[in-house]
Amino acid sequence: MPVIYFGIRVTDLDRSLDFYTEGLGLEVLRRGRLPHGGRRVLLVDGKTGQRLELNWYPKGSPYAVKYVPGEGLDHIGFSTGHGDEMARRLVAHGGKIVLTPTDPHGVRQNYYVEDPDGNWIELMGWGRSSTARRSGR
């Protein structure tokens, strides 16, 4: 059974759209409504077809429960050959670098960046594997 998409809950839909479209380069595939006034936006990677759904619920919705970053989600991995450049780009669009590459040979650049809601994004490079480790997570 193939995975069709995965969805994450966000606290500010416009801010998250900027991060995932302008920062990571995903494209809006479609928009829709959710129960209790919620909104959803399905994004797609034009190269791989991978999809991500952003879900937002207004205050007062039974789904607008206390937000805990990464609850039930460890991280989302994106492939990039330009870790430094992409990390800077994501910071410019509301992200925060939480880990930088630790590979002493600089062959593979794995960065971990938080999106505007604190979800961890791994920027994966090519080549030997990195020794990047997350501590306290």
MOFEN-V919745 format. One line per field, one symbol per residue. ss: DSSP state (H for helix, E for strand, L for the rest). phi: phi as a letter, one per 40 degrees, with the letter a starting at -180 (. if undefined). burial: 1 if it has 16 or more other ideal C-beta (glycine too) atoms within 10 Angstrom, else 0. A space follows every 10 residues. Layout:
ss: ???
phi: ???
burial: ???
//
This chain:
ss: LLLLLEEEEL LLHHHHHHHH HHHLLLEEEE EEELHHHLEE EEEELLLLLL EEEEEELLLL LLLLLLLLLL LLLLLEEEEL LLHHHHHHHH HHLLLEEEEL LLLLLLLLLL EEEELLLLLE EEEELLLLLL LLLLLLL
phi: .cccabbbcb cacccccccc ccccgcbcca bacbdggcbb bcbbcccbgc bbbcbbbcdg cccccdcbdg dgbcabcbca cbdccccccc ccbgcbcbab dbcccgcbbb bbbccdbgcc bccccbhccc cdbcbgb
burial: 0000000111 0010011011 1011010000 0000000101 1111000001 1111111000 0001000000 0000010101 0010011011 0011100010 1010000111 1111111011 1111100001 0100000
//
